[in-house]
């Protein structure tokens, strides 16, 4: 949908020079879809989108495509950006929610665990029998965790977490079930198998890329979340629709993550 960048209005008319003018605030602006912003033949873009849906990394296409590696990577980055934008706009979770955190990154010499060098700390939420949200956080501490929980969940939810003390204040937002594993495998509904299963899914999917640039990691993570949340649907028509409906101007601010 073509929205005004000034007031987010949807009512506008086209000027003689091709620009659009918002009927609400009078702002004149240009609107180009992500699909049209890629200067490749339509058939080539359709083929690249098909390979993206199938999970074929760019480096494996060097003998199958007449496009350059830079063009393929840019196109895939834009597709992941669309996934990230959709996941950002997803409604906060309510009901039964599983919370957990993990690290992403290859094996390196030196310190292990949360203080290991070169790792990205990721916090995740899974709604029971539903969708997932996952986002990089700056540090493995209570402030970072609670900031994301307050932003992505509604008060009164039922939280399932591990024994980490940072989750102690969750009882102020809703019910809190702490999972203790010293007695063996969790039984019944008292478990966080959903989010732990997603971590396995995400790490296995990202492994085939053989390394992800840190400034684009949030896009790859959003891609995995989008795939998981639409795991029962055909992704190709969904992604094509996103590429045609989202403006390249709207997408640019989230393409690169600093820090």
Backbone torsions as a table, in degrees:
resi	resn	phi	psi	omega
1	UNK	NA	135.2	-177.3
2	UNK	-83.1	105.3	-178.5
3	UNK	-106.5	146.2	176.7
4	UNK	-70.5	130.1	178.8
5	UNK	-68.5	-15.2	-179.3
6	UNK	-86.9	-49.8	-176.2
7	UNK	-120.8	0.6	-179.5
8	UNK	65.6	18.8	177.7
9	UNK	-74.2	155.6	-177.1
10	UNK	-108.1	-4.0	-178.5
11	UNK	-99.5	122.5	-176.8
12	UNK	-157.2	171.4	173.3
13	UNK	-138.9	157.5	-174.8
14	UNK	-89.3	134.8	177.8
15	UNK	-88.0	172.1	-177.9
16	UNK	-66.4	-26.8	-179.4
17	UNK	-88.6	7.3	177.3
18	UNK	96.2	-13.7	178.7
19	UNK	-77.8	168.0	177.8
20	UNK	-108.8	147.5	176.4
21	UNK	-123.6	124.7	-177.6
22	UNK	-70.5	132.9	179.1
23	UNK	-73.8	-22.7	-175.9
24	UNK	-84.7	-51.5	-174.7
25	UNK	-110.2	-8.7	177.7
26	UNK	81.0	5.5	-179.0
27	UNK	-70.7	136.7	175.5
28	UNK	-98.4	130.6	-175.2
29	UNK	-150.5	161.7	174.6
30	UNK	-104.2	152.0	-178.8
31	UNK	-137.7	118.9	178.3
32	UNK	-129.6	127.6	179.9
33	UNK	-70.9	158.3	177.6
34	UNK	-60.3	-39.6	-179.7
35	UNK	-61.2	-45.7	-177.3
36	UNK	-74.9	-19.5	-179.6
37	UNK	-74.6	-16.2	179.3
38	UNK	-88.5	117.1	-175.6
39	UNK	-88.6	66.4	175.2
40	UNK	-129.9	155.6	176.6
41	UNK	-57.5	147.8	-177.7
42	UNK	-58.1	-41.5	-179.9
43	UNK	-64.3	-36.4	178.8
44	UNK	-67.0	-43.3	178.2
45	UNK	-63.7	-39.7	178.7
46	UNK	-63.9	-39.8	179.4
47	UNK	-67.6	-42.2	177.9
48	UNK	-63.1	-39.7	178.4
49	UNK	-64.7	-39.0	177.9
50	UNK	-63.0	-43.5	179.0
51	UNK	-67.5	-34.6	176.8
52	UNK	-62.8	-44.7	179.4
53	UNK	-61.8	-36.7	178.9
54	UNK	-75.7	-10.1	177.4
55	UNK	82.4	30.5	179.2
56	UNK	-90.8	113.0	-179.4
57	UNK	-63.0	158.7	-177.4
58	UNK	-60.8	-39.7	-175.0
59	UNK	-68.0	-17.4	177.8
60	UNK	-86.8	-1.7	-178.2
61	UNK	-104.7	9.1	-172.3
62	UNK	-65.0	-21.8	178.6
63	UNK	-105.3	-1.2	-175.4
64	UNK	-108.9	-11.1	-173.7
65	UNK	-128.3	148.9	177.2
66	UNK	-92.5	3.7	177.8
67	UNK	-91.2	156.8	-180.0
68	UNK	-78.1	161.8	178.4
69	UNK	-62.8	-35.2	179.5
70	UNK	-64.7	-42.7	180.0
71	UNK	-66.0	-41.0	178.9
72	UNK	-64.8	-44.1	-179.0
73	UNK	-64.7	-39.6	179.2
74	UNK	-65.1	-43.0	179.3
75	UNK	-62.0	-45.7	179.9
76	UNK	-65.6	-34.2	178.1
77	UNK	-64.8	-38.2	178.3
78	UNK	-68.1	-38.1	177.4
79	UNK	-63.7	-44.4	178.2
80	UNK	-64.9	-34.4	176.9
81	UNK	-62.8	-38.9	176.0
82	UNK	-62.9	-41.3	176.7
83	UNK	-61.4	-42.4	-179.2
84	UNK	-64.4	-39.9	-179.8
85	UNK	-64.6	-41.8	178.6
86	UNK	-64.3	-42.4	-178.9
87	UNK	-68.3	-32.5	176.6
88	UNK	-64.5	-32.7	-177.1
89	UNK	-88.3	1.1	-179.9
90	UNK	-66.3	140.1	-177.5
91	UNK	-63.5	147.3	175.5
92	UNK	-58.2	148.2	-178.0
93	UNK	-79.2	153.1	171.7
94	UNK	-143.2	170.0	-177.0
95	UNK	87.1	-145.5	-179.2
96	UNK	-83.6	122.1	-174.6
97	UNK	-130.8	134.4	174.9
98	UNK	-102.1	135.6	-178.4
99	UNK	-122.8	141.4	177.2
100	UNK	-165.1	167.2	178.7
101	UNK	-137.2	154.2	-179.9
102	UNK	-154.6	-179.9	176.4
103	UNK	-122.5	148.9	176.0
104	UNK	-120.2	139.3	178.9
105	UNK	149.3	155.2	-178.9
106	UNK	-72.7	166.0	178.8
107	UNK	-70.2	134.2	-180.0
108	UNK	-137.5	156.7	176.3
109	UNK	-73.8	154.2	178.1
110	UNK	109.6	-154.4	-175.5
111	UNK	-62.7	140.5	178.9
112	UNK	-108.3	171.1	178.0
113	UNK	85.5	-153.3	-174.3
114	UNK	-67.6	-21.5	-179.9
115	UNK	-95.2	9.5	-178.3
116	UNK	-66.2	142.5	-179.0
117	UNK	-75.3	146.6	174.8
118	UNK	78.0	7.1	-179.4
119	UNK	-95.4	150.6	174.2
120	UNK	-108.7	125.2	179.8
121	UNK	-87.0	130.3	-176.2
122	UNK	-126.3	134.3	175.5
123	UNK	-108.4	139.7	-176.5
124	UNK	-135.1	151.8	177.3
125	UNK	-131.6	135.0	175.5
126	UNK	-126.9	126.3	172.4
127	UNK	-82.7	129.7	-176.4
128	UNK	-52.1	126.1	-179.6
129	UNK	57.5	34.2	-177.6
130	UNK	-145.2	-136.6	-172.6
131	UNK	-94.3	172.5	-179.8
132	UNK	-126.4	149.5	170.0
133	UNK	-128.7	136.3	177.4
134	UNK	-144.2	139.3	-176.9
135	UNK	-149.9	143.2	174.1
136	UNK	-67.2	143.8	176.6
137	UNK	-124.2	151.9	-174.4
138	UNK	-72.4	-26.9	-176.3
139	UNK	-153.5	156.8	178.0
140	UNK	-90.8	77.3	-178.9
141	UNK	-144.1	170.9	-175.2
142	UNK	-64.8	-39.7	-177.5
143	UNK	-60.9	-44.5	-179.3
144	UNK	-65.9	-41.2	-179.4
145	UNK	-65.5	-49.2	-176.7
146	UNK	-66.7	-31.2	177.4
147	UNK	-61.4	-42.8	-179.6
148	UNK	-73.2	-38.4	179.1
149	UNK	-63.2	-43.0	179.4
150	UNK	-65.8	-31.5	-178.4
151	UNK	-80.5	-29.0	-169.8
152	UNK	-117.2	5.7	175.8
153	UNK	-135.1	159.4	177.8
154	UNK	-100.6	150.0	177.8
155	UNK	-63.4	147.4	-178.4
156	UNK	92.0	2.2	179.1
157	UNK	-73.3	164.7	175.1
158	UNK	-103.5	113.5	-174.1
159	UNK	-101.5	131.8	172.0
160	UNK	-110.9	123.8	-178.9
161	UNK	-140.1	173.6	172.6
162	UNK	-84.3	-164.2	-172.4
163	UNK	-88.9	7.0	-177.8
164	UNK	-61.1	133.4	-174.0
165	UNK	-65.8	-19.2	179.9
166	UNK	-63.4	-21.6	-180.0
167	UNK	-86.5	2.0	-173.8
168	UNK	-60.3	-32.3	-176.5
169	UNK	-82.9	2.2	179.4
170	UNK	-64.0	-24.5	-179.9
171	UNK	-64.5	-15.1	176.2
172	UNK	-79.5	-18.6	-179.9
173	UNK	-100.1	-22.7	-177.8
174	UNK	176.8	-159.0	177.0
175	UNK	-78.8	147.1	-176.7
176	UNK	-135.2	122.3	176.4
177	UNK	-111.9	119.3	179.7
178	UNK	-97.0	125.8	-176.9
179	UNK	-90.7	122.3	177.3
180	UNK	-108.3	127.6	-173.8
181	UNK	-107.4	5.3	-176.1
182	UNK	-70.4	-16.1	-179.1
183	UNK	-97.2	13.1	178.2
184	UNK	108.2	-160.2	-175.7
185	UNK	-67.6	133.6	178.5
186	UNK	-60.9	143.5	-178.7
187	UNK	-117.6	154.8	178.3
188	UNK	70.6	-147.7	-178.6
189	UNK	-85.7	-8.2	-178.8
190	UNK	-83.0	82.2	-179.9
191	UNK	-158.7	167.0	172.2
192	UNK	-126.1	40.1	-178.2
193	UNK	-66.3	-27.1	-178.4
194	UNK	-65.1	-50.8	-179.0
195	UNK	-70.9	-35.6	177.4
196	UNK	-66.8	-34.2	174.5
197	UNK	-66.2	-36.4	177.6
198	UNK	-66.3	-39.1	177.3
199	UNK	-57.8	-43.1	178.2
200	UNK	-62.7	-43.5	178.8
201	UNK	-60.9	-46.4	-176.6
202	UNK	-66.1	-44.8	-177.2
203	UNK	-68.5	-36.0	176.8
204	UNK	-67.6	-37.3	179.9
205	UNK	-69.5	-41.8	-177.9
206	UNK	-75.9	-17.5	-178.0
207	UNK	-60.6	-34.7	-175.2
208	UNK	-68.2	-15.9	179.4
209	UNK	-80.0	-11.7	177.5
210	UNK	56.4	44.0	179.9
211	UNK	111.9	135.1	-178.2
212	UNK	-124.1	130.8	176.5
213	UNK	-58.1	133.9	-174.8
214	UNK	-59.9	-37.8	-177.7
215	UNK	-70.6	-15.1	178.6
216	UNK	-112.5	7.4	-175.8
217	UNK	-60.1	-38.0	-178.5
218	UNK	-62.4	-28.8	177.9
219	UNK	-72.7	-41.7	177.6
220	UNK	-64.5	-39.9	178.8
221	UNK	-65.1	-40.1	177.4
222	UNK	-64.9	-37.0	176.5
223	UNK	-59.8	-45.2	-179.4
224	UNK	-63.8	-42.0	178.2
225	UNK	-61.8	-43.1	-179.4
226	UNK	-64.3	-43.2	177.7
227	UNK	-61.2	-43.1	-179.0
228	UNK	-65.9	-41.9	-177.5
229	UNK	-72.1	-18.5	177.7
230	UNK	-119.7	35.1	-174.3
231	UNK	-67.6	-16.7	-180.0
232	UNK	-103.0	14.3	-177.0
233	UNK	-127.3	161.2	174.4
234	UNK	-79.9	116.5	-173.4
235	UNK	-74.7	-26.0	-172.5
236	UNK	-61.5	-50.7	177.9
237	UNK	-67.8	-30.2	178.2
238	UNK	-65.3	-46.8	-179.0
239	UNK	-69.7	-37.2	177.8
240	UNK	-61.5	-41.1	178.5
241	UNK	-63.5	-40.5	177.6
242	UNK	-62.9	-44.6	-178.9
243	UNK	-62.6	-30.0	179.6
244	UNK	-84.0	-24.5	-174.1
245	UNK	-98.0	-22.1	-176.6
246	UNK	-93.9	137.5	179.8
247	UNK	-82.0	141.9	177.0
248	UNK	-65.0	-31.8	177.2
249	UNK	-65.1	-36.0	179.3
250	UNK	-72.4	-26.9	-173.7
251	UNK	-85.8	-30.3	-171.9
252	UNK	-55.3	-39.5	-177.2
253	UNK	-62.5	-21.3	-175.9
254	UNK	-106.1	3.7	-175.8
255	UNK	-71.0	-31.5	-178.8
256	UNK	-124.4	131.2	177.9
257	UNK	-105.4	125.0	-179.6
258	UNK	-95.7	142.9	178.1
259	UNK	91.5	NA	NA
